[in-house]
Amino acid sequence: MLHRRRFLQAAALSAVPLAARRTLAAEPAPTTPFPGMIVRAHVPENLEFPFASLDSFITPADRFYVRSHFAVPTINAANWRLRVDGAVERSLELTLDDVRKLPSRTQAATLECAGNGRVFLVPRAKGTAWQLGAVSNAEWTGVPLAAVLDKAGVKSSAVEVILEGADSGAVNDDPKTPGVISYARSLPLAKARAPEVILAHQMNGADLTPAHGSPLRAVVAGWFGMASVKWLTKLTVTDKPFHGYWQTMDYTIYERRGGLPTLVPLTETFVKASIARPSLGDVVPAGRPYRVFGAAWAGSAPVERVEVSGDGGRTWAVARLLDKPVPFAWRLWEYEWRADRPGRYALVAKATDAAGHTQPINRDPDRQNYAVNHLVPVPVDVR
């Protein structure tokens, strides 16, 4: 019965229309790899991980959320090349074998779409109506971006690295793109050289799938998912800041400088805890212990504490963090909750990271339609 209810919830949520329409190249009809994935868009394919199904630290590849801006490009791995140019001593053109021969590392990292939780914004915000599941955690294997930069020899004048993907198209909703453009984002050189930033060719011990960026993608741990460019084809080292569409016209928030709002590119993930179970529509038995379960994540500072409230945030109790902390990966948690009286309750979870950042009670409007981490109660029926 529980499985059927979650299936019906997923089917209902998949009917939510998109606010943004894209002009796209033709692509084959997408397939849903896991039956419970929530379809947010068919073309380009955008799939939400059914967060209520969370049951492990690592998200299987077929349940990992999919965020695509344009049609998935068709790439022949044998002919694929990664070009490195710009403010470097030596321009490079690397095959996939060349990349795999470089020293590699494997790390777990949580990626969250910058618009995750957007469905909870009031009034309704522009963009894909993600609920809780535009976030997942995987184990990535690849080459540190720093190793590729060292191979090319970065000039002293360099300030940023532009990561460009093979996916391209035009955005016809305002703000419009100047025709067809490639998806591209830049990283400050310091972040690009950080050990947690890798060019991954494997996910959970297997080669990347097309939906997740095959044959090579960036994994920028600690930052929102829009920085982890998929289908990577080019790295351009530049001596000037990059002001591309995806970090000036989109994926931006306001930052207060001297009291004045200034648009800045969205970067580091904000601390956040989400409740997987109970989920919307679940019924909890009165007078019996119930295991509230979920995950929490942050940016560069690890999650240090998760608290749960059964009364909408008036009182709080500390949840138990599960397993050991892993840098840049989410932390699973649980809390034994008991409601003796039947009725409607509001369960809330909040996380605090090691830097002292705690989820805010109210939404910060300066974040526009991104970085949703204010407290969102889960209504629960107790019978």
C-alpha positions in Angstrom: 0.0 0.0 0.0 2.8 2.4 0.9 4.6 1.7 -2.4 1.4 2.4 -4.4 0.8 5.7 -2.5 4.3 6.9 -3.3 3.9 5.9 -6.9 0.7 7.9 -7.1 2.4 10.9 -5.5 5.2 10.7 -8.0 2.7 10.5 -10.9 0.9 13.6 -9.6 4.1 15.6 -9.1 5.3 14.7 -12.6 2.3 16.6 -14.1 3.7 19.9 -12.7 4.4 22.1 -15.8 7.8 23.9 -16.4 8.0 27.6 -16.2 10.9 27.8 -18.6 10.7 26.5 -22.2 13.8 25.8 -24.3 14.5 25.5 -28.0 16.1 22.1 -28.4 17.8 19.9 -30.9 15.9 16.8 -31.7 16.7 13.8 -29.5 15.3 10.3 -29.0 12.4 9.9 -26.6 14.0 9.7 -23.1 13.6 6.7 -20.9 13.1 6.6 -17.2 15.8 4.3 -15.7 14.1 3.7 -12.3 10.3 3.3 -12.2 10.0 5.7 -9.3 11.8 8.6 -10.8 9.7 11.7 -11.0 9.6 13.2 -14.5 9.9 17.0 -14.4 10.5 17.3 -18.2 10.8 14.8 -21.0 12.8 16.9 -23.4 15.3 17.9 -22.2 15.2 15.1 -19.7 14.9 16.2 -16.1 14.3 13.5 -13.5 13.9 13.9 -9.8 15.2 11.3 -7.3 12.2 10.1 -5.3 13.5 11.3 -2.0 11.1 9.1 0.0 13.0 6.1 -1.3 16.3 7.2 0.3 17.8 4.1 1.8 21.6 4.3 1.5 24.6 6.7 1.6 25.3 6.2 -2.1 22.5 6.9 -4.6 22.5 4.3 -7.4 23.1 5.8 -10.9 19.6 4.9 -12.0 18.1 6.9 -9.1 20.5 9.9 -9.2 18.6 13.0 -10.3 19.1 14.2 -13.9 19.4 17.9 -14.7 19.7 18.8 -18.4 19.5 22.3 -20.0 19.5 21.0 -23.6 19.2 17.7 -25.4 21.8 15.1 -24.3 24.6 15.3 -26.9 25.6 12.3 -28.9 29.2 11.6 -28.3 31.5 8.9 -29.7 34.0 8.3 -26.9 36.6 7.1 -29.4 36.5 10.4 -31.2 36.0 12.6 -28.2 38.7 15.1 -27.2 39.2 17.4 -24.2 40.8 20.7 -25.4 42.7 22.9 -22.9 43.8 26.4 -24.1 43.8 30.0 -23.1 46.3 31.4 -20.6 48.4 28.3 -20.6 52.0 27.4 -21.6 50.9 24.4 -23.7 47.6 23.9 -25.4 46.4 20.3 -25.0 44.1 17.9 -26.8 43.5 14.8 -24.6 41.7 11.6 -25.6 39.7 9.7 -23.0 42.7 7.2 -22.7 45.0 10.2 -22.0 42.7 11.4 -19.2 42.4 7.9 -17.7 46.2 7.5 -17.6 46.6 10.6 -15.4 46.7 10.0 -11.6 43.1 9.6 -10.5 41.1 9.6 -7.2 37.8 8.4 -6.0 35.6 10.5 -3.7 32.0 10.7 -2.6 30.3 14.0 -3.3 26.7 15.2 -3.0 25.3 17.3 -5.9 22.3 19.4 -5.5 20.5 21.3 -8.2 20.4 25.0 -7.4 16.6 25.0 -7.8 16.0 22.0 -5.5 12.9 22.7 -3.3 11.7 25.4 -5.6 8.1 24.0 -5.5 7.9 25.3 -1.9 8.4 28.9 -2.9 5.4 31.2 -2.6 4.5 32.8 -5.0 5.4 30.2 -7.5 8.9 30.8 -8.9 10.2 30.5 -12.4 12.1 27.3 -13.2 11.7 23.6 -12.9 9.4 22.7 -10.0 11.7 20.4 -8.1 10.4 19.1 -4.8 13.0 17.4 -2.5 14.8 15.1 -4.8 17.0 17.2 -7.1 19.9 16.1 -4.9 21.9 12.8 -4.8 25.1 11.4 -3.5 27.5 9.3 -5.6 31.1 8.0 -5.6 33.0 9.7 -8.4 36.3 8.5 -10.0 38.4 10.8 -12.1 41.4 13.1 -12.5 41.9 16.2 -10.3 41.3 19.3 -12.5 44.5 20.6 -11.0 46.5 17.8 -12.6 45.2 18.7 -16.1 46.0 22.4 -15.4 49.5 21.5 -14.3 50.0 19.5 -17.5 49.1 22.5 -19.5 51.1 25.0 -17.4 48.9 27.8 -16.1 50.2 31.3 -16.7 50.7 33.7 -13.8 48.0 36.0 -15.2 45.3 33.4 -15.0 42.3 34.0 -12.8 39.6 31.5 -13.9 38.9 28.3 -15.7 35.9 28.1 -18.1 34.3 24.6 -18.3 32.4 24.0 -21.5 30.1 21.1 -22.3 29.0 19.6 -25.6 25.3 20.4 -24.9 24.0 23.5 -26.6 20.8 25.3 -27.5 18.9 28.5 -27.3 16.8 29.9 -24.4 13.8 31.7 -25.8 12.3 32.8 -22.5 13.6 36.0 -21.0 16.4 36.4 -20.4 17.1 35.1 -23.9 20.4 33.8 -25.1 22.1 35.4 -28.1 21.1 32.4 -30.3 22.5 28.9 -29.7 25.2 28.7 -27.0 27.0 25.9 -25.2 26.5 25.3 -21.6 29.5 26.8 -19.8 30.5 27.9 -16.3 33.7 29.1 -14.8 35.6 28.4 -11.6 38.0 30.8 -9.8 41.5 29.3 -10.1 41.7 28.6 -6.4 38.6 26.4 -6.5 39.6 24.8 -9.8 42.9 23.7 -8.1 41.1 22.4 -5.0 41.5 18.6 -4.5 37.8 18.1 -4.3 37.3 19.3 -7.9 37.7 16.4 -10.4 37.0 15.5 -14.0 35.1 12.3 -13.5 34.8 9.4 -16.0 33.2 7.0 -13.6 30.2 7.1 -11.2 29.7 4.4 -8.5 32.4 2.3 -10.0 31.0 2.2 -13.6 31.5 4.4 -16.6 29.3 7.5 -16.7 26.0 7.1 -18.5 25.0 9.6 -21.2 22.5 11.3 -18.8 25.2 11.9 -16.2 27.8 13.4 -18.6 29.6 10.6 -20.4 32.4 10.4 -21.3 33.7 13.1 -18.9 32.2 15.6 -16.5 33.3 18.0 -13.9 32.4 17.3 -10.2 32.8 20.5 -8.2 32.2 19.2 -4.7 30.8 21.7 -2.3 29.1 23.8 -5.0 25.6 23.6 -6.4 25.2 21.2 -9.3 25.2 23.8 -12.1 29.0 24.1 -11.6 29.6 20.4 -12.4 29.5 20.7 -16.2 28.6 17.5 -18.0 29.8 16.2 -21.4 33.0 18.2 -20.9 34.8 19.1 -24.1 36.9 22.2 -23.4 38.8 24.0 -20.6 39.7 27.6 -21.2 42.0 29.3 -18.8 41.4 33.0 -18.8 43.1 36.1 -17.4 39.7 37.9 -17.1 36.6 37.0 -15.2 34.0 35.1 -17.3 30.6 36.7 -17.6 28.8 34.0 -19.5 25.0 33.5 -19.6 24.9 30.8 -17.0 26.5 33.0 -14.3 25.2 36.4 -15.1 21.7 36.0 -16.6 21.0 32.7 -14.8 22.2 30.9 -11.6 22.7 34.2 -9.8 21.6 35.6 -6.5 21.8 39.0 -4.8 24.5 39.8 -2.4 24.3 42.9 -0.1 27.4 45.1 -0.4 27.2 48.2 1.6 23.5 47.7 1.8 23.1 47.6 -2.0 22.0 44.4 -3.8 24.6 43.2 -6.3 24.1 40.2 -8.6 26.7 37.5 -8.1 27.1 33.9 -9.5 25.7 31.2 -7.3 28.5 29.0 -6.0 28.6 27.1 -2.6 25.9 24.9 -1.4 23.9 26.1 1.6 23.4 23.9 4.7 20.2 21.9 4.6 18.4 18.9 6.1 15.5 17.1 4.4 13.0 14.5 5.7 12.7 11.4 3.6 10.3 9.6 5.8 7.6 10.2 6.7 6.7 11.7 3.3 3.7 13.6 2.2 0.6 11.4 2.6 2.1 8.9 5.0 0.1 8.0 8.1 2.0 7.6 11.4 0.5 5.4 14.1 -0.4 7.1 17.4 1.3 6.1 20.6 4.1 4.2 18.9 7.7 5.1 18.2 8.3 6.1 14.6 11.7 6.5 12.9 12.0 9.9 11.2 14.8 9.6 8.6 16.6 11.9 6.2 19.8 13.4 4.9 21.6 16.6 5.5 24.4 18.3 3.5 26.3 21.6 3.3 29.1 23.2 1.3 32.7 23.3 2.5 31.9 22.8 6.2 30.6 19.4 7.2 27.2 19.0 8.8 27.6 19.0 12.6 24.1 18.7 13.9 20.6 17.9 12.8 17.5 18.8 14.9 13.9 17.7 14.5 10.7 19.3 15.6 7.3 17.7 15.8 5.4 20.9 16.5 6.3 23.1 13.5 9.5 24.5 15.0 8.4 25.5 18.5 10.6 22.9 20.2 13.6 20.9 19.0 15.4 17.7 19.7 18.7 16.5 18.4 18.7 13.7 15.8 21.3 11.0 15.6 23.8 11.3 12.8 24.5 7.9 11.1 27.9 6.6 10.1 31.1 8.7 9.9 31.3 12.1 8.2 32.6 12.2 4.6 33.8 15.5 3.3 31.5 17.0 0.7 29.0 14.2 1.1 25.6 14.2 2.8 25.0 12.8 6.2 22.2 10.4 6.9 20.3 10.9 10.2 17.4 9.5 12.2 15.2 10.5 15.1 12.7 8.4 17.1 9.5 10.4 17.3 6.3 9.5 19.1 3.0 11.3 19.0 0.6 10.0 21.6 -2.5 11.9 20.3 -4.0 11.5 16.8 -4.1 14.7 14.7 -2.1 16.7 12.1 1.5 17.5 13.0 4.2 19.5 11.3 7.6 17.8 11.3 10.6 20.0 10.5 14.3 19.2 10.3 17.1 21.7 10.4 20.9 21.3 10.0 23.9 23.2 11.3 27.3 23.0 9.8 30.7 23.1 11.5 31.1 26.8 10.5 28.0 27.6 12.6 25.6 28.1 9.7 22.0 27.0 10.4 19.0 26.8 8.1 17.0 30.0 8.3 13.4 30.0 9.4 12.2 32.3 6.6 13.1 32.5 2.9 15.7 35.0 1.9 14.3 36.9 -1.1 17.8 37.9 -2.3 18.2 34.3 -3.4 15.6 34.8 -6.1 14.4 31.3 -7.3 17.5 29.4 -6.1 19.2 28.0 -2.9 16.1 27.0 -1.1 17.1 26.0 2.4 14.6 27.7 4.7 12.6 25.5 7.0 9.8 23.6 5.3 7.4 21.6 7.5 6.2 18.2 6.4 2.5 17.7 7.4 1.9 14.3 9.0 -1.3 12.6 10.0 -1.2 10.6 13.2 -4.0 8.1 13.7 
